[in-house]
Amino acid sequence: MTNAFELDMKERGWVELYAKTGVFQINKVTGMWDEIDYGHNVIDLSLLYTEEEFHKELRSKYDSEHDECLPEDYDFYKDSLELIDWWEKDKALDCCDVHTYLINYLPDPGNPVTYIEDPEAEYSAYIGETDGFITMSKYVCKAPNGSPCIPNQCCLDDEYSEKTEWAFTLPPDLWGDDLIEGMEIIKVDKKIYNLSGILNRLGGV
């Protein structure tokens, strides 16, 4: 049975199915923390930093409110890559909120230093410090356009703006009781292409 999403694509004359990246605030989805902590396919990009990248990121986060997490004489040593040899890296990452994650991504066979969405997964997402970006999903919904703040993407948790775009969204069970009011989720069993990536490459809006 054809759903509203596929009917809309057909009415537009599009042969393939397209949706935009769906963006949400992590603290509005309680289940996301369990997904990060206990999910079977979660990559902590922070742990892949080289020593130089780690220190660059840490220095950008450092301020007085994190003094208690930093070793004595940090100010003196903070430009030295030797710091990592005598300080617990994961403690710094947790305290200073440096973690970023990929959920349901796989190493790109054509480029070992990049990752691609797992085509078999229910969804794939990049999780930053405050926001999550759903770049692929078997689930879509109507959502407000995020431009100009997040060009070519959609704000899933914007309850007040007009829902004009089709966007990837999380599976219903992951939203749980945090499901945004008015969000109607459609599961699609066909391949859906990420329109945000195409528009970004073309320079479109």
Order of alpha helices (4+ residues) and beta strands (2+ residues): alpha-beta-beta-alpha-beta-alpha-alpha-alpha-alpha-beta-beta-beta-beta-beta-beta-beta-beta-alpha-beta-beta-alpha
